[in-house]
Amino acid sequence: MTHSPANDSLNPTAVRLDIPALSRSVHGKPLVYLDNAATTPRPKAVIEAMNRYEMEYPANVHRGVHTLSGEATHAYEDARRRIASFLGADSLVFTRGATEAINLVANAWGTCHLKEGDEVLISALEHHANIVPWQMLSATCGCVLKVADVDDAGELHVETVLDAISEKTRLIAMTGVSNALGTVTPIANICEAAKARGITTLVDGAQMVPHMSVDFAALGCDFFTFSGHKMYGPTGIGGLLAGKDTLDNMPPWQGGGDMIETVSFEGSTWNTVPWKFEAGTPNIGGAIGLGAAVDWLSNIGMENIAAREKNLLDNMVNRLDGIERVEIVGRPANRSGAISFLIEGMHPADVGAMLDRHGVAIRAGHHCAQPILHRMGHQSTARLAPAFFNTEDEMETTEAAIRRVIDVFG
């Protein structure tokens, strides 16, 4: 499947044939899958790559001299190379996902570089995974967590971030795209401003990678985290991007097999980067599957994906605006990946359950982003998260289902 770059020529029919789950029905209705901000479905290429590992060379990596171990090691390390290249990086540390990657930075970098009174600056848009690790670190080292607020539309402004920086700011850790509101933040400008001030930066890229081209080198951050299951790969795999010098100067976070060079009862020495941060047997099949996912995405083209998803989001926003009693929560000028909304007089969980009866799969709840929902004046929302494989007909089906829910149950 090949598409020309930088236009909306992507053929969703061809893409959908690649994703087995999209062909099923739910409650007798064709599935309309709009929960992609939580987890994306896997294409056949990913499933087949993982099955190949399990069926043909299900061995451990790095440690065996036999053929199967060699094949597993080659596939695992080749996947690492392709994923890093896809994201504009020289190498990557495999983790279980963005959450573990942020915790790795907090524990391996933060414990060495942050002391009592130092400030970690985040935004009001953050996922819990980019809040809680810094709170936990604060409890042990005494660093202070500060928050740059958003405006009433859910926009994060560079000026607000700059105003929140002080002489004590040591780390800025912020999302590139809000999973709750779909806000695209000016993260590149924030990283540039931080670098000019000598402040370390971490970007939570979990919601960026599936929707737009990411170039770690061009972005200019010190750390970048992502999750495979947000980008058509398996669950339980993801990664941390960082410069080699940065990683070399960090101690390992977890100890065990493969992250060591030598071990004695008197002490141990560490393996080189990135293996220094990959203790124990890794998720080999997951890494191989994620390598297949980035090949699949590269073949489609991230420019095509971004263009198509913008059209789908604009389409759905217009449809929601035309439905009485529906309120869209957050009005960012630049939106990616998600639309949060409410139906007057109905709990979001009820909305989600009722739409499921129409075959429409959405998210309902706080989306692991309680602070931003509270900032917008709500406890929870319903969330539509279309992806490039969705169709205009599915947007129409979703609108009709929402109208039906309001008519029958509202």
N, C-alpha and C positions, 0 to 999 in steps of 0.2 A: 504494500500500500504506500504510494508516494503522492505527496502534495506539494504544489508550488508554494514557496515561502511568502510571508507577509501579505496574505489576502485571506478572504473568508471562503475559499474554495473547498474547504474540508468537507468531505462527504460523510455525514454521520451514519448513513446506512451501512457503508463499508466498515466503519469503525465498530458499529454495534455487532456485526458478525464476528468480530474478534473477541467479544466479551460474553461468555456463555450465560452469566447470571441475568443478563438483560432480556433474554428470551423467555423467562419464566412468567407465570401469572401469579397474582396474589388475590385471594378472595374472588377468583373467577375473572379478574380484570388484568389486562396487560400491565406489567410492572412499569411504573414511572419512578426511577430512582433519583431522588433529589437530596441525598444525604452525603454528598461527596466531601463536604468539609470535615466530616467525621472519619470516613473511610471510603476509599474508591474501590470499585470492583476490579478484579484481576483479569487481564486479557489472557487468551490461550497461550501466548508466547511465554508468559511468566509461569503459568501452571505447568507447561511442558518442560521448561527449564528446571523447575524444582523436581518434577517427577523423574527427569533424566538423572539428576543427582541421586535421588532415592533408589532408583532401580538399577543404575549402571555402576556408580562408584560411590556408595554411601560410606565413605571412610573419613577419618579425621584428617586435618590439614597440618602441614609443617613438621609432622613428627614421624611419618612413616617412610620407609624406603621402598615399599611395594607399589605396584602399578596403580592400584585404586587410590591410594593416598596421594600419589603424584598427580593423578587426574583431578582429584578434589582440590588440591592445593592450587593447581594451575587455574581451574575454573573460578575459585574463590578470589585469588589475587588478580586475575584478569577482570573480574567484575569490579573489584575495587578501583582498578585503573580506569575503566570505562565510566563508572559513576563519578569519579573525581573529575575526569575530563568534561563530562556533561555539565558539571557545575563550575567549570573554570578554575579548578584547583589542581595542585600537583599531587596531592595525596589526601586520604581521609582516614579517620579512625572510625571503625564500625562500632555502633552502639545499638541498643534495643530501639532507639528512636530519639526524637528531639528531647523528650523528657530526660532520658538518661544522659544525653549529651550535655544538657544544661547542668545537671547534677554533677557531671564529671568536671566541668569548668569550675563550678562553685567549690568543689572539694579539693581539686588538684591545683587550680590557679588561685582561687579565692582565699584558701587557708594560708597561702604563702604571701599574698600581696595585699590583703585587706586586714586592717587593724581597727581597734576601737576608735570610733569617730569618723572613719572613712565612709564615704557615701556611695551607694549603688543607686543609680537613677534608672527607673523604668517608666513606662507610660500607663495611663489608665486603661489601655486597650488589652493588657496582657492576659494570656492564658494562665491558668493556675501554675502550669509548669515553669513559667518564668516569673513567678511571684514567690511561691512556697520555698524553693531552694535557697533564695536569698534571705528569707525570713529565718530559716533554719540556721544559715550561716551567721546571721546577725546575733542569734541567741548564743553562739559559741565564741565569736570573735569580737562582737560589739560594734560591727559596722552598722550603718544607718540606711534604711531603705527609703528613698524619696520617689515621689510620683509626679510626672508631668501630666497635667490634665488635658482633656480634649474639650472642644467646644460643643455646643448643643446639637450640632449635626453629627457628632462623633468623629470629627476631624482632629488629627494631631498636627500642630503647626511647629515648624522649626524654631520659630521665635520663642514659643512656650518652652521647648526643650532647652534652648540656650539660656533663658531666664532662670531655669531650675538648676543650672550648673553652678557650682561654687568651687572654691579653692580646695574643697575636700572631696570633690567628685573623682573617684578612681575608676569607675566602671559605668558605662551606659549599656543596658541590656534591654532591647526593644524588639517588638515584632515588626515584620515587614508587611504583613496583612493580618487584620483582625479576623479571627475565626467566628466572632459573634456578629459583627456589623458589616464585615466585608471591606472595611476601610483600608485603603492602600496608604501606608505611611511614607513620608519623605525620608526613607531610611538612608539612602545614599548621601543626602545632604547632611543628615545627622552624623553619619560616620565621618564625613569630611570635616565637619566642625569639631568633632571630638578628637580626631587625629591632630588637628592643628593645635589643640590644647594639651596634647599628650595623654589623653584619656583612652583607656582600653574599651573596645566595643564588642558586644555580642549581639548577633541578629538571630532571632527565632524565625527561621525560614520555612517552618512546616507548611504554612499556607501560601508561601510564595512559589515554591518549586513546582507544584502541579499546574500553575496558571500562567507562568511567564518565564522568559529566559533569565537565568541566574548566572552571573559571572562573579565568582568569589573574589578574584583578583581585582576586577574593576570596582566592585562594591566598596572595597577598602576597609572592611571590618577585620577585627582580630580573630573572632570566632563566629562560625555560622553553623546552625544546627538544623536538622531536617529528619523527617520520618518517612519510611518507605511506603507505609500503607495509605498515605495521603497522595502518593504519586504512582498509583496502579501497581505497586509492589506488595510483597507480603507484609503481614503484621510482624512485630517483634524484631524489626531491623530498621536501621537508620544510620545517622552518622554525624560526626563533628569535623568541620573543616577548620584548619588553623595553619599558620606558617610553621615550618619545621623548627625554626629557632625558638618560637614560642613554646611548642610542645617539648622540645629538648630541655627547656628550662623549668618544666613542670614535673613534679614527682608523680609517680603512678598513683592512681586512686584505689584500685583493687589489686590484691596480690593473688598469685596462683601460678598455674602452668602457663607457659608460652610467653608471659610478660617478663621473664627473667633471662639473664645470661648465665649466671652461676648461682648456686644455692649451697650454703653450708650451715651448720648450726651456729656458726659465729656471725653470719651475715649473708646478704645476697646482693647481686648486681643486676641491673635492669637491661632488658632487651632494647633495641633501638625503636625509634618512632616508625610506624604507628603501633607496632605490636606491644610496646610498653604499656599501652592503655587497653589491651584486649586480653584480660586474664581469663583462663579456662577455655574450654571448647566453645567456639563461636557458633552463631546461627549460620552454618555453612549454606544450607539450602536457601535460607532467606536472602543471604548476600547474592547468591547466584540468581535467584529470582528477581532481585532488585536490579541487577545488571541487565537482565532481559527487559525489565520495565523501562529503563532509560534508553535502551536501543529502540524500543517500540515508540516511545515519545519522540525520540530524535527523528525517526522515520516520518512521523506525522508532521512534526515541526512545531516548536513552541510559539512561533509567531502566528501560525494558523490557529492554534489552540486559543491564544489570547484574543485574537480577533473574533472568533466564533463565540467564545464565552461572553465577551462584551455585548454582542448582539443579543444573546439569550438573556443576560441580566437586564439589559435595557427593556427588552420585550416583557419580562416578568414584572419589572417595576411598574411599567405602564399599565399592565393588566391589574396589578394589585391596587394601583391608584384609582382605577375605575370601579372598584368594588366598595359599596357602602359598608361602613363599620370596620373596614380594614385599615390599620395604622402600620405604616412601615417605621421601624425603629432604627434611627440612624440614616442620615442623608449625605454620606460622603460624596464629594465631587468625583473622586476616583475610586470605583468599587471593583472588587474582585472576589469571586468565589461564593459569596453568601448574601442573603437578604433575610433579615429578621423582621417578623411582623406579628401583630396581634389582631384578634377579632374581638371587638367590643362585646363584653358580657360572657366571654368564653375563656376557659383556662387553656393555655397552650397545649397541655398534655391531652386534653379532650380533642382539640383540633387535630393533633397528630394522629390520635387513635381513629378518629372519624375519617381522615383522609386516607389512612391505611385501608379502610374498607373499600375505598375507590381505587386501590392499587397504587396510591401515591405515597412514597416513602420520604418523610421529612424528619427533622429533628425537633424535639420540644424539650425545654429545660433551661438551665443556666449556661450550658455549653462550656463548662469548666472555665467560665469567665464571669464569675459573679460580680466583681467590682465594676466592670463597665456597664453591666445591666443595671446595677444599682445607680450608677452615675446617670443613666438615661431614665431612671425613675421606675424601673421594673424589677421583678424577681426572676422572671423567666420569659422566654419568647418562643414562638414557632420559627423555624429556620429553614428556608429553601436554599439549597446549595447545588445549582445545576453545574454540569460539566459539558465539555465539548461534544460528548456523544448524545446528549439530549437533543430533542427536536422541537421545532416550533409547534408541532401537533401536541407534543407533551406539555408544552406551556399552556396551550389552549385547554387540554384535558385538566390540568391542575387548576386553572381559573374556574372551569365549570364545576370541579369537585368542591372548591372553596365556596362557590355560590350555593351549591347544593347543601353543603354543611350548614351554612347560615340559614337557608330557607327551612330546612327540616329540623335542625337542633337549636338554632339560635333564638 
